[in-house]
Amino acid sequence: MNDLDDVAALGTVLGIWAHPDDETYLSAGVMAIAAGNAQRVVVVSATAGERGTDDPVAWPPDRLAPVRRWEASAALAALGVHDHRWLGLPDGELARCSTAEQARRLAAIMDEVAPDTILTFGPDGVTGHPDHRAVSRWVDAACLRSSRRVRVLHAALEEGYCERFRGLHERFDVFMDPSLPAPRPAAELALRLSLTGASLDRKLVALRAQATQTQPVVEAFGSGPYAEWVAEEVFVDATAQTYGQWRHPRSQHEPAAASSTAVSTNSPVAGSR
Ligand SMILES: [Zn+2]
């Protein structure tokens, strides 16, 4: 299998994330390949990331929110993705939102979009951000409500990657929970892209489009290390443990016994944000 085949097997892709830039950091390469394959790609962002700034005086939430939405539109346009939904929830407050209510909203989007694959956070939220963890719980609850069989992939960090960037992660205090990162062995990964050349350039264009978030990180890391840091996109399959068996989208018309594919693991991890 190569990247194109791996991504083609995802079918219609629905990404469900907390803040604009989560989708780009964790799945830009996946989305660009899928969009290029004419697979449907839809992104949901729970918040506008309107409180994610070190300078809230210059960037109060009512100024930052529209800027973050415009930046996300530009980033997704660079990736060939044009269907972006906003839940309009308060940045930093997702853990206080009703899981049942947000699961209902996500289940309605799932019914409409009919995804074959959902890309989202695992229980650790990659970085431990409480908003990320809340979104993971909502997706779990939405999938359990839905009659639709969907494959759920959780963004993760591979162990070699964690080792390679350990110094950088410690220096910049990337993780919000001392138990993280939670590195995953390569053998547990359901999907792994290592972007190079034009595909990495394209992701960097999308990230630069979100300059209010990414520019300080690029300056702190240096552009070379930053490019290496964002080049990996890794997912583990949460479907088998959480939601029962996953059926490959190409196999929908085959007998269930022959087409069901059980998969492994859950939980994820990666990056700042
Ligand atoms: Zn985030």
Residues whose N, C-alpha, C, O or C-beta is under 5 A from the ligand:
A	BS01	ZN	A18 H19 D22 R273
